[in-house]
Amino acid sequence: MAWGTYGGEIESAGITNGLAIHGIDNVYDLLEQVSMNKMPQLDYVECSACKGGCLGGLLAAENKFVAECNLRRRIAGLREQEPADRREAMARTMVLEDFPHSEAYRKKLVARPMMQLDDDIMEAMKKFERMEEVLCSLPGLDCGACGAPSCQGLAEDIVQGKAHEIDCIFKLRASVHKLSQGMLELAKQIPIYHEPAEINKTEADNDEG
């Protein structure tokens, strides 16, 4: 249950020689340092793309600070009621024995290429310039409501044809407002249509008058 919070994996697993990091930019930076073997002394690295852990994710229904407070209080209550035999069983699961040392069980870490704007360098430069223009038109709040981790990520998706500018809720609101204003102006220019019956009734009333 503690895995939803920042540092929850290390805490629940009882790891003392570990490092927890959160925020996608910080995760990128940390993994780069790990790939350069600058932290060989660590036994475990906990990486959370969302700031504050899973509780800070976009689909969290509660405020992340309120959710973390409630979750930690609930975990503390469960630990107070946890029977001793379960604690012993959990402690035994932390002991790793008879782990196979065969190379067949080891997975080689293979670097995956980062997303490229284009294979053609000239076309990639054009897309990069376009991406900078789109990025300048975005609010720069990095709210994540569009589904991208940042405004820069959304700009990259737009240039790659994987997203649209109106995926940004601020751009969508501005487009809807502009469209509504245009509809109002158009409505003012179009003459009002009257049903024939209403026209005849109006003429009859004028004759009687």
PyMOL CGO cylinders between C-alpha atoms (Angstrom):
from pymol import cmd
from pymol.cgo import CYLINDER

trace = [
    CYLINDER, 0.00, 0.00, 0.00, 2.91, 2.36, 0.71, 0.3, 1, 1, 1, 1, 1, 1,
    CYLINDER, 2.91, 2.36, 0.71, 4.10, 2.09, -2.90, 0.3, 1, 1, 1, 1, 1, 1,
    CYLINDER, 4.10, 2.09, -2.90, 1.71, 4.88, -3.86, 0.3, 1, 1, 1, 1, 1, 1,
    CYLINDER, 1.71, 4.88, -3.86, 3.81, 7.40, -1.95, 0.3, 1, 1, 1, 1, 1, 1,
    CYLINDER, 3.81, 7.40, -1.95, 7.22, 8.80, -2.74, 0.3, 1, 1, 1, 1, 1, 1,
    CYLINDER, 7.22, 8.80, -2.74, 9.81, 6.49, -1.15, 0.3, 1, 1, 1, 1, 1, 1,
    CYLINDER, 9.81, 6.49, -1.15, 7.14, 3.90, -0.35, 0.3, 1, 1, 1, 1, 1, 1,
    CYLINDER, 7.14, 3.90, -0.35, 8.89, 1.03, -2.14, 0.3, 1, 1, 1, 1, 1, 1,
    CYLINDER, 8.89, 1.03, -2.14, 12.12, 1.46, -0.19, 0.3, 1, 1, 1, 1, 1, 1,
    CYLINDER, 12.12, 1.46, -0.19, 10.25, 1.93, 3.07, 0.3, 1, 1, 1, 1, 1, 1,
    CYLINDER, 10.25, 1.93, 3.07, 7.95, -1.08, 2.69, 0.3, 1, 1, 1, 1, 1, 1,
    CYLINDER, 7.95, -1.08, 2.69, 10.76, -3.36, 1.51, 0.3, 1, 1, 1, 1, 1, 1,
    CYLINDER, 10.76, -3.36, 1.51, 12.99, -2.35, 4.40, 0.3, 1, 1, 1, 1, 1, 1,
    CYLINDER, 12.99, -2.35, 4.40, 15.83, -1.29, 2.10, 0.3, 1, 1, 1, 1, 1, 1,
    CYLINDER, 15.83, -1.29, 2.10, 18.44, 0.86, 3.80, 0.3, 1, 1, 1, 1, 1, 1,
    CYLINDER, 18.44, 0.86, 3.80, 20.86, 1.35, 0.91, 0.3, 1, 1, 1, 1, 1, 1,
    CYLINDER, 20.86, 1.35, 0.91, 18.50, 2.79, -1.66, 0.3, 1, 1, 1, 1, 1, 1,
    CYLINDER, 18.50, 2.79, -1.66, 17.55, 6.05, -3.33, 0.3, 1, 1, 1, 1, 1, 1,
    CYLINDER, 17.55, 6.05, -3.33, 14.08, 7.35, -4.19, 0.3, 1, 1, 1, 1, 1, 1,
    CYLINDER, 14.08, 7.35, -4.19, 13.53, 9.94, -6.89, 0.3, 1, 1, 1, 1, 1, 1,
    CYLINDER, 13.53, 9.94, -6.89, 10.35, 11.49, -8.29, 0.3, 1, 1, 1, 1, 1, 1,
    CYLINDER, 10.35, 11.49, -8.29, 9.51, 13.73, -11.23, 0.3, 1, 1, 1, 1, 1, 1,
    CYLINDER, 9.51, 13.73, -11.23, 10.14, 12.63, -14.81, 0.3, 1, 1, 1, 1, 1, 1,
    CYLINDER, 10.14, 12.63, -14.81, 12.99, 15.10, -15.35, 0.3, 1, 1, 1, 1, 1, 1,
    CYLINDER, 12.99, 15.10, -15.35, 14.74, 13.93, -12.19, 0.3, 1, 1, 1, 1, 1, 1,
    CYLINDER, 14.74, 13.93, -12.19, 14.22, 10.30, -13.24, 0.3, 1, 1, 1, 1, 1, 1,
    CYLINDER, 14.22, 10.30, -13.24, 15.90, 10.96, -16.58, 0.3, 1, 1, 1, 1, 1, 1,
    CYLINDER, 15.90, 10.96, -16.58, 18.82, 12.61, -14.82, 0.3, 1, 1, 1, 1, 1, 1,
    CYLINDER, 18.82, 12.61, -14.82, 19.17, 9.80, -12.27, 0.3, 1, 1, 1, 1, 1, 1,
    CYLINDER, 19.17, 9.80, -12.27, 19.03, 7.01, -14.86, 0.3, 1, 1, 1, 1, 1, 1,
    CYLINDER, 19.03, 7.01, -14.86, 21.68, 8.79, -16.88, 0.3, 1, 1, 1, 1, 1, 1,
    CYLINDER, 21.68, 8.79, -16.88, 23.98, 8.83, -13.86, 0.3, 1, 1, 1, 1, 1, 1,
    CYLINDER, 23.98, 8.83, -13.86, 23.25, 5.16, -13.17, 0.3, 1, 1, 1, 1, 1, 1,
    CYLINDER, 23.25, 5.16, -13.17, 24.04, 4.28, -16.78, 0.3, 1, 1, 1, 1, 1, 1,
    CYLINDER, 24.04, 4.28, -16.78, 27.44, 5.92, -16.33, 0.3, 1, 1, 1, 1, 1, 1,
    CYLINDER, 27.44, 5.92, -16.33, 28.01, 3.75, -13.24, 0.3, 1, 1, 1, 1, 1, 1,
    CYLINDER, 28.01, 3.75, -13.24, 28.36, 6.71, -10.92, 0.3, 1, 1, 1, 1, 1, 1,
    CYLINDER, 28.36, 6.71, -10.92, 26.37, 5.09, -8.10, 0.3, 1, 1, 1, 1, 1, 1,
    CYLINDER, 26.37, 5.09, -8.10, 27.49, 1.43, -7.96, 0.3, 1, 1, 1, 1, 1, 1,
    CYLINDER, 27.49, 1.43, -7.96, 27.09, 1.35, -4.19, 0.3, 1, 1, 1, 1, 1, 1,
    CYLINDER, 27.09, 1.35, -4.19, 23.29, 1.54, -4.31, 0.3, 1, 1, 1, 1, 1, 1,
    CYLINDER, 23.29, 1.54, -4.31, 21.25, -1.64, -3.92, 0.3, 1, 1, 1, 1, 1, 1,
    CYLINDER, 21.25, -1.64, -3.92, 17.95, -0.24, -5.12, 0.3, 1, 1, 1, 1, 1, 1,
    CYLINDER, 17.95, -0.24, -5.12, 16.66, 2.80, -7.01, 0.3, 1, 1, 1, 1, 1, 1,
    CYLINDER, 16.66, 2.80, -7.01, 13.01, 3.81, -6.81, 0.3, 1, 1, 1, 1, 1, 1,
    CYLINDER, 13.01, 3.81, -6.81, 11.87, 5.96, -9.74, 0.3, 1, 1, 1, 1, 1, 1,
    CYLINDER, 11.87, 5.96, -9.74, 8.48, 7.69, -9.87, 0.3, 1, 1, 1, 1, 1, 1,
    CYLINDER, 8.48, 7.69, -9.87, 7.60, 9.62, -13.00, 0.3, 1, 1, 1, 1, 1, 1,
    CYLINDER, 7.60, 9.62, -13.00, 4.92, 11.62, -11.16, 0.3, 1, 1, 1, 1, 1, 1,
    CYLINDER, 4.92, 11.62, -11.16, 5.97, 14.24, -8.65, 0.3, 1, 1, 1, 1, 1, 1,
    CYLINDER, 5.97, 14.24, -8.65, 5.27, 12.92, -5.18, 0.3, 1, 1, 1, 1, 1, 1,
    CYLINDER, 5.27, 12.92, -5.18, 4.84, 9.35, -6.42, 0.3, 1, 1, 1, 1, 1, 1,
    CYLINDER, 4.84, 9.35, -6.42, 1.66, 7.77, -7.75, 0.3, 1, 1, 1, 1, 1, 1,
    CYLINDER, 1.66, 7.77, -7.75, -0.42, 10.00, -5.50, 0.3, 1, 1, 1, 1, 1, 1,
    CYLINDER, -0.42, 10.00, -5.50, 0.73, 12.94, -7.61, 0.3, 1, 1, 1, 1, 1, 1,
    CYLINDER, 0.73, 12.94, -7.61, -0.49, 11.37, -10.84, 0.3, 1, 1, 1, 1, 1, 1,
    CYLINDER, -0.49, 11.37, -10.84, -2.95, 13.01, -13.21, 0.3, 1, 1, 1, 1, 1, 1,
    CYLINDER, -2.95, 13.01, -13.21, -5.76, 10.55, -12.46, 0.3, 1, 1, 1, 1, 1, 1,
    CYLINDER, -5.76, 10.55, -12.46, -5.59, 10.88, -8.67, 0.3, 1, 1, 1, 1, 1, 1,
    CYLINDER, -5.59, 10.88, -8.67, -9.05, 11.89, -7.45, 0.3, 1, 1, 1, 1, 1, 1,
    CYLINDER, -9.05, 11.89, -7.45, -7.81, 13.55, -4.25, 0.3, 1, 1, 1, 1, 1, 1,
    CYLINDER, -7.81, 13.55, -4.25, -5.30, 16.34, -3.68, 0.3, 1, 1, 1, 1, 1, 1,
    CYLINDER, -5.30, 16.34, -3.68, -1.88, 14.68, -3.50, 0.3, 1, 1, 1, 1, 1, 1,
    CYLINDER, -1.88, 14.68, -3.50, -1.01, 16.21, -0.13, 0.3, 1, 1, 1, 1, 1, 1,
    CYLINDER, -1.01, 16.21, -0.13, -4.31, 15.19, 1.42, 0.3, 1, 1, 1, 1, 1, 1,
    CYLINDER, -4.31, 15.19, 1.42, -4.03, 11.72, -0.14, 0.3, 1, 1, 1, 1, 1, 1,
    CYLINDER, -4.03, 11.72, -0.14, -0.50, 11.21, 1.18, 0.3, 1, 1, 1, 1, 1, 1,
    CYLINDER, -0.50, 11.21, 1.18, -1.53, 12.30, 4.67, 0.3, 1, 1, 1, 1, 1, 1,
    CYLINDER, -1.53, 12.30, 4.67, -4.52, 9.92, 4.67, 0.3, 1, 1, 1, 1, 1, 1,
    CYLINDER, -4.52, 9.92, 4.67, -2.50, 7.03, 3.25, 0.3, 1, 1, 1, 1, 1, 1,
    CYLINDER, -2.50, 7.03, 3.25, 0.33, 7.36, 5.76, 0.3, 1, 1, 1, 1, 1, 1,
    CYLINDER, 0.33, 7.36, 5.76, -2.14, 7.53, 8.62, 0.3, 1, 1, 1, 1, 1, 1,
    CYLINDER, -2.14, 7.53, 8.62, -3.86, 4.40, 7.34, 0.3, 1, 1, 1, 1, 1, 1,
    CYLINDER, -3.86, 4.40, 7.34, -0.55, 2.55, 6.95, 0.3, 1, 1, 1, 1, 1, 1,
    CYLINDER, -0.55, 2.55, 6.95, 0.47, 3.51, 10.49, 0.3, 1, 1, 1, 1, 1, 1,
    CYLINDER, 0.47, 3.51, 10.49, -2.82, 2.17, 11.83, 0.3, 1, 1, 1, 1, 1, 1,
    CYLINDER, -2.82, 2.17, 11.83, -2.40, -1.12, 9.97, 0.3, 1, 1, 1, 1, 1, 1,
    CYLINDER, -2.40, -1.12, 9.97, 1.13, -1.57, 11.28, 0.3, 1, 1, 1, 1, 1, 1,
    CYLINDER, 1.13, -1.57, 11.28, -0.03, -1.14, 14.85, 0.3, 1, 1, 1, 1, 1, 1,
    CYLINDER, -0.03, -1.14, 14.85, -2.55, -3.95, 14.34, 0.3, 1, 1, 1, 1, 1, 1,
    CYLINDER, -2.55, -3.95, 14.34, -0.20, -6.20, 12.36, 0.3, 1, 1, 1, 1, 1, 1,
    CYLINDER, -0.20, -6.20, 12.36, 0.28, -9.58, 14.08, 0.3, 1, 1, 1, 1, 1, 1,
    CYLINDER, 0.28, -9.58, 14.08, 3.80, -10.66, 15.03, 0.3, 1, 1, 1, 1, 1, 1,
    CYLINDER, 3.80, -10.66, 15.03, 3.75, -13.82, 12.89, 0.3, 1, 1, 1, 1, 1, 1,
    CYLINDER, 3.75, -13.82, 12.89, 3.03, -11.77, 9.78, 0.3, 1, 1, 1, 1, 1, 1,
    CYLINDER, 3.03, -11.77, 9.78, 5.94, -9.50, 10.53, 0.3, 1, 1, 1, 1, 1, 1,
    CYLINDER, 5.94, -9.50, 10.53, 8.18, -12.53, 10.82, 0.3, 1, 1, 1, 1, 1, 1,
    CYLINDER, 8.18, -12.53, 10.82, 6.89, -13.92, 7.54, 0.3, 1, 1, 1, 1, 1, 1,
    CYLINDER, 6.89, -13.92, 7.54, 7.52, -10.59, 5.81, 0.3, 1, 1, 1, 1, 1, 1,
    CYLINDER, 7.52, -10.59, 5.81, 11.05, -10.46, 7.22, 0.3, 1, 1, 1, 1, 1, 1,
    CYLINDER, 11.05, -10.46, 7.22, 11.78, -13.93, 5.83, 0.3, 1, 1, 1, 1, 1, 1,
    CYLINDER, 11.78, -13.93, 5.83, 10.65, -12.89, 2.36, 0.3, 1, 1, 1, 1, 1, 1,
    CYLINDER, 10.65, -12.89, 2.36, 13.32, -10.20, 2.35, 0.3, 1, 1, 1, 1, 1, 1,
    CYLINDER, 13.32, -10.20, 2.35, 16.08, -12.84, 2.52, 0.3, 1, 1, 1, 1, 1, 1,
    CYLINDER, 16.08, -12.84, 2.52, 17.18, -13.91, -0.96, 0.3, 1, 1, 1, 1, 1, 1,
    CYLINDER, 17.18, -13.91, -0.96, 18.70, -17.39, -1.08, 0.3, 1, 1, 1, 1, 1, 1,
    CYLINDER, 18.70, -17.39, -1.08, 19.75, -19.77, -3.85, 0.3, 1, 1, 1, 1, 1, 1,
    CYLINDER, 19.75, -19.77, -3.85, 19.49, -17.11, -6.53, 0.3, 1, 1, 1, 1, 1, 1,
    CYLINDER, 19.49, -17.11, -6.53, 20.62, -18.62, -9.85, 0.3, 1, 1, 1, 1, 1, 1,
    CYLINDER, 20.62, -18.62, -9.85, 23.95, -17.25, -11.01, 0.3, 1, 1, 1, 1, 1, 1,
    CYLINDER, 23.95, -17.25, -11.01, 23.64, -18.56, -14.54, 0.3, 1, 1, 1, 1, 1, 1,
    CYLINDER, 23.64, -18.56, -14.54, 23.98, -16.01, -17.32, 0.3, 1, 1, 1, 1, 1, 1,
    CYLINDER, 23.98, -16.01, -17.32, 20.75, -17.34, -18.77, 0.3, 1, 1, 1, 1, 1, 1,
    CYLINDER, 20.75, -17.34, -18.77, 18.84, -15.66, -15.93, 0.3, 1, 1, 1, 1, 1, 1,
    CYLINDER, 18.84, -15.66, -15.93, 20.47, -12.31, -16.38, 0.3, 1, 1, 1, 1, 1, 1,
    CYLINDER, 20.47, -12.31, -16.38, 18.98, -9.74, -18.71, 0.3, 1, 1, 1, 1, 1, 1,
    CYLINDER, 18.98, -9.74, -18.71, 21.37, -7.46, -20.50, 0.3, 1, 1, 1, 1, 1, 1,
    CYLINDER, 21.37, -7.46, -20.50, 20.46, -3.81, -20.31, 0.3, 1, 1, 1, 1, 1, 1,
    CYLINDER, 20.46, -3.81, -20.31, 20.11, -2.47, -23.82, 0.3, 1, 1, 1, 1, 1, 1,
    CYLINDER, 20.11, -2.47, -23.82, 19.71, 1.25, -24.35, 0.3, 1, 1, 1, 1, 1, 1,
    CYLINDER, 19.71, 1.25, -24.35, 16.63, 2.26, -26.29, 0.3, 1, 1, 1, 1, 1, 1,
    CYLINDER, 16.63, 2.26, -26.29, 17.03, 5.18, -28.69, 0.3, 1, 1, 1, 1, 1, 1,
    CYLINDER, 17.03, 5.18, -28.69, 15.26, 8.38, -27.70, 0.3, 1, 1, 1, 1, 1, 1,
    CYLINDER, 15.26, 8.38, -27.70, 12.46, 9.65, -29.91, 0.3, 1, 1, 1, 1, 1, 1,
    CYLINDER, 12.46, 9.65, -29.91, 13.90, 11.36, -32.97, 0.3, 1, 1, 1, 1, 1, 1,
    CYLINDER, 13.90, 11.36, -32.97, 12.04, 14.08, -34.81, 0.3, 1, 1, 1, 1, 1, 1,
    CYLINDER, 12.04, 14.08, -34.81, 13.13, 12.60, -38.15, 0.3, 1, 1, 1, 1, 1, 1,
    CYLINDER, 13.13, 12.60, -38.15, 15.83, 10.41, -39.68, 0.3, 1, 1, 1, 1, 1, 1,
    CYLINDER, 15.83, 10.41, -39.68, 16.67, 13.16, -42.14, 0.3, 1, 1, 1, 1, 1, 1,
    CYLINDER, 16.67, 13.16, -42.14, 18.71, 15.81, -40.31, 0.3, 1, 1, 1, 1, 1, 1,
    CYLINDER, 18.71, 15.81, -40.31, 17.34, 18.67, -42.45, 0.3, 1, 1, 1, 1, 1, 1,
    CYLINDER, 17.34, 18.67, -42.45, 13.75, 17.57, -41.88, 0.3, 1, 1, 1, 1, 1, 1,
    CYLINDER, 13.75, 17.57, -41.88, 14.48, 17.13, -38.18, 0.3, 1, 1, 1, 1, 1, 1,
    CYLINDER, 14.48, 17.13, -38.18, 15.75, 20.72, -37.99, 0.3, 1, 1, 1, 1, 1, 1,
    CYLINDER, 15.75, 20.72, -37.99, 12.56, 21.98, -39.64, 0.3, 1, 1, 1, 1, 1, 1,
    CYLINDER, 12.56, 21.98, -39.64, 10.47, 20.02, -37.17, 0.3, 1, 1, 1, 1, 1, 1,
    CYLINDER, 10.47, 20.02, -37.17, 12.57, 21.35, -34.31, 0.3, 1, 1, 1, 1, 1, 1,
    CYLINDER, 12.57, 21.35, -34.31, 11.91, 24.94, -35.42, 0.3, 1, 1, 1, 1, 1, 1,
    CYLINDER, 11.91, 24.94, -35.42, 8.23, 24.13, -35.71, 0.3, 1, 1, 1, 1, 1, 1,
    CYLINDER, 8.23, 24.13, -35.71, 8.33, 22.56, -32.25, 0.3, 1, 1, 1, 1, 1, 1,
    CYLINDER, 8.33, 22.56, -32.25, 9.85, 25.73, -30.80, 0.3, 1, 1, 1, 1, 1, 1,
    CYLINDER, 9.85, 25.73, -30.80, 7.07, 27.81, -32.38, 0.3, 1, 1, 1, 1, 1, 1,
    CYLINDER, 7.07, 27.81, -32.38, 4.38, 25.51, -30.97, 0.3, 1, 1, 1, 1, 1, 1,
    CYLINDER, 4.38, 25.51, -30.97, 6.05, 25.51, -27.57, 0.3, 1, 1, 1, 1, 1, 1,
    CYLINDER, 6.05, 25.51, -27.57, 6.03, 29.32, -27.46, 0.3, 1, 1, 1, 1, 1, 1,
    CYLINDER, 6.03, 29.32, -27.46, 2.28, 29.29, -28.18, 0.3, 1, 1, 1, 1, 1, 1,
    CYLINDER, 2.28, 29.29, -28.18, 1.55, 26.92, -25.29, 0.3, 1, 1, 1, 1, 1, 1,
    CYLINDER, 1.55, 26.92, -25.29, 0.96, 28.26, -21.75, 0.3, 1, 1, 1, 1, 1, 1,
    CYLINDER, 0.96, 28.26, -21.75, 4.12, 26.64, -20.33, 0.3, 1, 1, 1, 1, 1, 1,
    CYLINDER, 4.12, 26.64, -20.33, 2.38, 25.47, -17.14, 0.3, 1, 1, 1, 1, 1, 1,
    CYLINDER, 2.38, 25.47, -17.14, 3.30, 21.78, -17.59, 0.3, 1, 1, 1, 1, 1, 1,
    CYLINDER, 3.30, 21.78, -17.59, -0.07, 20.89, -16.02, 0.3, 1, 1, 1, 1, 1, 1,
    CYLINDER, -0.07, 20.89, -16.02, -0.18, 17.51, -17.78, 0.3, 1, 1, 1, 1, 1, 1,
    CYLINDER, -0.18, 17.51, -17.78, -3.94, 17.75, -18.46, 0.3, 1, 1, 1, 1, 1, 1,
    CYLINDER, -3.94, 17.75, -18.46, -3.29, 17.03, -22.15, 0.3, 1, 1, 1, 1, 1, 1,
    CYLINDER, -3.29, 17.03, -22.15, -1.68, 13.68, -21.30, 0.3, 1, 1, 1, 1, 1, 1,
    CYLINDER, -1.68, 13.68, -21.30, 1.89, 14.77, -22.03, 0.3, 1, 1, 1, 1, 1, 1,
    CYLINDER, 1.89, 14.77, -22.03, 4.30, 15.21, -19.10, 0.3, 1, 1, 1, 1, 1, 1,
    CYLINDER, 4.30, 15.21, -19.10, 5.11, 18.78, -20.12, 0.3, 1, 1, 1, 1, 1, 1,
    CYLINDER, 5.11, 18.78, -20.12, 4.32, 21.45, -22.68, 0.3, 1, 1, 1, 1, 1, 1,
    CYLINDER, 4.32, 21.45, -22.68, 7.52, 20.52, -24.49, 0.3, 1, 1, 1, 1, 1, 1,
    CYLINDER, 7.52, 20.52, -24.49, 6.35, 16.91, -24.68, 0.3, 1, 1, 1, 1, 1, 1,
    CYLINDER, 6.35, 16.91, -24.68, 3.04, 18.05, -26.17, 0.3, 1, 1, 1, 1, 1, 1,
    CYLINDER, 3.04, 18.05, -26.17, 4.89, 20.24, -28.68, 0.3, 1, 1, 1, 1, 1, 1,
    CYLINDER, 4.89, 20.24, -28.68, 6.94, 17.22, -29.77, 0.3, 1, 1, 1, 1, 1, 1,
    CYLINDER, 6.94, 17.22, -29.77, 3.77, 15.13, -30.16, 0.3, 1, 1, 1, 1, 1, 1,
    CYLINDER, 3.77, 15.13, -30.16, 2.11, 17.88, -32.22, 0.3, 1, 1, 1, 1, 1, 1,
    CYLINDER, 2.11, 17.88, -32.22, 5.07, 18.12, -34.59, 0.3, 1, 1, 1, 1, 1, 1,
    CYLINDER, 5.07, 18.12, -34.59, 5.14, 14.33, -34.92, 0.3, 1, 1, 1, 1, 1, 1,
    CYLINDER, 5.14, 14.33, -34.92, 1.43, 14.27, -35.74, 0.3, 1, 1, 1, 1, 1, 1,
    CYLINDER, 1.43, 14.27, -35.74, 0.53, 12.39, -32.57, 0.3, 1, 1, 1, 1, 1, 1,
    CYLINDER, 0.53, 12.39, -32.57, -1.42, 15.24, -30.97, 0.3, 1, 1, 1, 1, 1, 1,
    CYLINDER, -1.42, 15.24, -30.97, -3.19, 18.50, -31.77, 0.3, 1, 1, 1, 1, 1, 1,
    CYLINDER, -3.19, 18.50, -31.77, -2.87, 21.96, -30.29, 0.3, 1, 1, 1, 1, 1, 1,
    CYLINDER, -2.87, 21.96, -30.29, -6.43, 21.81, -28.96, 0.3, 1, 1, 1, 1, 1, 1,
    CYLINDER, -6.43, 21.81, -28.96, -5.37, 18.88, -26.79, 0.3, 1, 1, 1, 1, 1, 1,
    CYLINDER, -5.37, 18.88, -26.79, -4.14, 21.67, -24.52, 0.3, 1, 1, 1, 1, 1, 1,
    CYLINDER, -4.14, 21.67, -24.52, -7.18, 22.71, -22.48, 0.3, 1, 1, 1, 1, 1, 1,
    CYLINDER, -7.18, 22.71, -22.48, -6.11, 26.35, -22.58, 0.3, 1, 1, 1, 1, 1, 1,
    CYLINDER, -6.11, 26.35, -22.58, -5.81, 26.32, -26.37, 0.3, 1, 1, 1, 1, 1, 1,
    CYLINDER, -5.81, 26.32, -26.37, -9.13, 24.47, -26.60, 0.3, 1, 1, 1, 1, 1, 1,
    CYLINDER, -9.13, 24.47, -26.60, -10.86, 27.06, -24.42, 0.3, 1, 1, 1, 1, 1, 1,
    CYLINDER, -10.86, 27.06, -24.42, -9.43, 29.88, -26.52, 0.3, 1, 1, 1, 1, 1, 1,
    CYLINDER, -9.43, 29.88, -26.52, -10.59, 28.15, -29.74, 0.3, 1, 1, 1, 1, 1, 1,
    CYLINDER, -10.59, 28.15, -29.74, -14.10, 27.61, -28.35, 0.3, 1, 1, 1, 1, 1, 1,
    CYLINDER, -14.10, 27.61, -28.35, -14.28, 31.24, -27.26, 0.3, 1, 1, 1, 1, 1, 1,
    CYLINDER, -14.28, 31.24, -27.26, -13.16, 32.43, -30.70, 0.3, 1, 1, 1, 1, 1, 1,
    CYLINDER, -13.16, 32.43, -30.70, -15.68, 30.14, -32.38, 0.3, 1, 1, 1, 1, 1, 1,
    CYLINDER, -15.68, 30.14, -32.38, -18.52, 31.36, -30.17, 0.3, 1, 1, 1, 1, 1, 1,
    CYLINDER, -18.52, 31.36, -30.17, -17.65, 34.98, -30.92, 0.3, 1, 1, 1, 1, 1, 1,
    CYLINDER, -17.65, 34.98, -30.92, -17.66, 34.18, -34.62, 0.3, 1, 1, 1, 1, 1, 1,
    CYLINDER, -17.66, 34.18, -34.62, -21.08, 32.53, -34.34, 0.3, 1, 1, 1, 1, 1, 1,
    CYLINDER, -21.08, 32.53, -34.34, -22.48, 35.60, -32.58, 0.3, 1, 1, 1, 1, 1, 1,
    CYLINDER, -22.48, 35.60, -32.58, -21.14, 37.91, -35.29, 0.3, 1, 1, 1, 1, 1, 1,
    CYLINDER, -21.14, 37.91, -35.29, -22.57, 35.64, -37.97, 0.3, 1, 1, 1, 1, 1, 1,
    CYLINDER, -22.57, 35.64, -37.97, -25.96, 35.55, -36.24, 0.3, 1, 1, 1, 1, 1, 1,
    CYLINDER, -25.96, 35.55, -36.24, -26.11, 39.35, -36.31, 0.3, 1, 1, 1, 1, 1, 1,
    CYLINDER, -26.11, 39.35, -36.31, -25.59, 39.41, -40.07, 0.3, 1, 1, 1, 1, 1, 1,
    CYLINDER, -25.59, 39.41, -40.07, -28.23, 36.79, -40.96, 0.3, 1, 1, 1, 1, 1, 1,
    CYLINDER, -28.23, 36.79, -40.96, -31.79, 38.15, -41.30, 0.3, 1, 1, 1, 1, 1, 1,
    CYLINDER, -31.79, 38.15, -41.30, -34.41, 36.60, -39.05, 0.3, 1, 1, 1, 1, 1, 1,
    CYLINDER, -34.41, 36.60, -39.05, -36.76, 34.21, -40.86, 0.3, 1, 1, 1, 1, 1, 1,
    CYLINDER, -36.76, 34.21, -40.86, -40.50, 34.49, -40.14, 0.3, 1, 1, 1, 1, 1, 1,
    CYLINDER, -40.50, 34.49, -40.14, -43.04, 31.80, -40.86, 0.3, 1, 1, 1, 1, 1, 1,
    CYLINDER, -43.04, 31.80, -40.86, -45.60, 32.72, -43.58, 0.3, 1, 1, 1, 1, 1, 1,
    CYLINDER, -45.60, 32.72, -43.58, -48.43, 32.43, -41.06, 0.3, 1, 1, 1, 1, 1, 1,
    CYLINDER, -48.43, 32.43, -41.06, -46.78, 34.96, -38.82, 0.3, 1, 1, 1, 1, 1, 1,
    CYLINDER, -46.78, 34.96, -38.82, -46.29, 37.35, -41.76, 0.3, 1, 1, 1, 1, 1, 1,
    CYLINDER, -46.29, 37.35, -41.76, -49.98, 37.09, -42.81, 0.3, 1, 1, 1, 1, 1, 1,
    CYLINDER, -49.98, 37.09, -42.81, -51.11, 37.63, -39.23, 0.3, 1, 1, 1, 1, 1, 1,
    CYLINDER, -51.11, 37.63, -39.23, -48.96, 40.70, -38.96, 0.3, 1, 1, 1, 1, 1, 1,
    CYLINDER, -48.96, 40.70, -38.96, -50.38, 42.13, -42.23, 0.3, 1, 1, 1, 1, 1, 1,
    CYLINDER, -50.38, 42.13, -42.23, -53.95, 41.40, -41.10, 0.3, 1, 1, 1, 1, 1, 1,
    CYLINDER, -53.95, 41.40, -41.10, -53.34, 43.17, -37.83, 0.3, 1, 1, 1, 1, 1, 1,
    CYLINDER, -53.34, 43.17, -37.83, -52.01, 46.17, -39.70, 0.3, 1, 1, 1, 1, 1, 1,
    CYLINDER, -52.01, 46.17, -39.70, -55.13, 46.27, -41.99, 0.3, 1, 1, 1, 1, 1, 1,
    CYLINDER, -55.13, 46.27, -41.99, -57.46, 46.17, -39.00, 0.3, 1, 1, 1, 1, 1, 1,
    CYLINDER, -57.46, 46.17, -39.00, -55.49, 48.93, -37.42, 0.3, 1, 1, 1, 1, 1, 1,
]
cmd.load_cgo(trace, "trace")
